[in-house]
């Protein structure tokens, strides 16, 4: 699902990844992390697509909100398992969104 626009400025965290073989609890953890992120102060929305290249974009009110999410204990566990089990490689990019628009037919 594509998230609608938010009041600018806001921040986008773009997480792109290439997965390792096997699931090993990845799907459940991914769902749990999205559910947990939605409860965090400053969280605005998320979009995700998983194929050969996985891309998840989460939207946040501030850099401080992103930092708190990065340091959340459950998210730290997911990060550790990602490095050890789930990803061959990944990149994280944080961007400030100054303007956006949304089209829906």
C-alpha positions as CSV (number, residue, x, y, z in Angstrom):
1,X,0.0,0.0,0.0
2,X,1.3,3.5,-0.8
3,X,1.2,5.9,2.1
4,X,-0.5,9.2,1.5
5,X,1.3,12.4,1.8
6,X,2.1,13.9,5.2
7,X,2.7,17.5,6.4
8,X,6.1,18.5,5.2
9,X,8.8,18.6,6.2
10,X,9.2,15.0,7.4
11,X,11.8,12.3,7.1
12,X,12.0,9.0,5.2
13,X,14.1,6.1,6.2
14,X,14.8,4.0,3.1
15,X,15.9,0.4,3.9
16,X,16.9,-1.6,0.9
17,X,18.2,-5.2,1.3
18,X,19.1,-8.5,-0.4
19,X,17.9,-11.4,1.7
20,X,19.8,-14.5,2.6
21,X,18.3,-17.9,1.9
22,X,15.5,-19.2,4.2
23,X,12.9,-17.4,6.3
24,X,14.1,-18.3,9.8
25,X,11.4,-16.2,11.5
26,X,12.0,-13.2,9.2
27,X,8.3,-12.7,8.1
28,X,7.0,-12.7,11.7
29,X,9.7,-10.3,12.8
30,X,9.1,-7.9,9.9
31,X,5.4,-7.9,10.7
32,X,6.1,-7.3,14.4
33,X,8.5,-4.4,13.6
34,X,5.9,-2.7,11.5
35,X,3.3,-3.1,14.2
36,X,5.7,-1.8,16.9
37,X,6.9,1.1,14.7
38,X,3.3,2.2,14.3
39,X,3.1,2.7,18.1
40,X,6.2,5.0,18.3
41,X,5.9,8.7,18.8
42,X,6.7,10.5,15.5
43,X,5.9,7.5,13.2
44,X,3.9,8.6,10.2
45,X,3.6,5.6,7.9
46,X,5.4,2.8,6.0
47,X,5.6,1.3,2.5
48,X,7.3,-2.0,1.7
49,X,8.0,-4.3,-1.3
50,X,9.9,-7.6,-1.1
51,X,11.2,-9.4,-4.2
52,X,14.9,-9.9,-5.3
53,X,15.5,-6.5,-3.7
54,X,13.5,-5.6,-0.6
55,X,12.7,-2.0,0.0
56,X,10.9,-0.6,3.1
57,X,10.4,3.1,3.5
58,X,9.2,4.4,6.8
59,X,8.1,8.0,7.5
60,X,8.9,10.0,10.6
61,X,8.2,13.5,12.0
62,X,11.8,14.1,13.1
63,X,15.4,12.8,13.3
64,X,14.9,12.3,17.0
65,X,11.9,10.0,16.4
66,X,14.1,8.0,14.0
67,X,16.9,7.8,16.5
68,X,14.5,6.5,19.2
69,X,13.2,3.8,16.9
70,X,16.7,2.8,15.9
71,X,17.6,2.4,19.6
72,X,14.3,0.6,20.6
73,X,15.3,-2.7,22.4
74,X,13.1,-4.9,20.1
75,X,14.3,-3.2,17.0
76,X,17.9,-3.7,18.2
77,X,17.2,-7.5,18.4
78,X,15.7,-7.4,14.8
79,X,18.8,-5.5,13.6
80,X,21.2,-8.1,15.1
81,X,19.3,-11.0,13.6
82,X,19.2,-9.2,10.3
83,X,23.0,-8.9,10.2
84,X,23.5,-12.5,11.4
85,X,20.7,-14.4,9.6
86,X,18.5,-12.5,7.2
87,X,20.5,-10.2,4.9
88,X,23.3,-10.7,2.5
89,X,23.6,-6.9,2.3
90,X,21.5,-3.8,3.0
91,X,21.6,0.0,2.9
92,X,19.9,2.5,5.1
93,X,19.3,6.0,3.8
94,X,17.7,8.9,5.7
95,X,16.2,11.7,3.7
96,X,14.4,14.9,4.5
97,X,11.2,15.3,2.5
98,X,10.5,19.0,1.7
99,X,7.6,18.4,-0.7
100,X,5.5,15.5,-2.0
101,X,2.3,14.8,-3.8
102,X,-0.1,11.9,-4.0
103,X,-2.1,10.6,-7.0
104,X,-4.9,8.1,-6.8
105,X,-7.2,7.2,-9.7
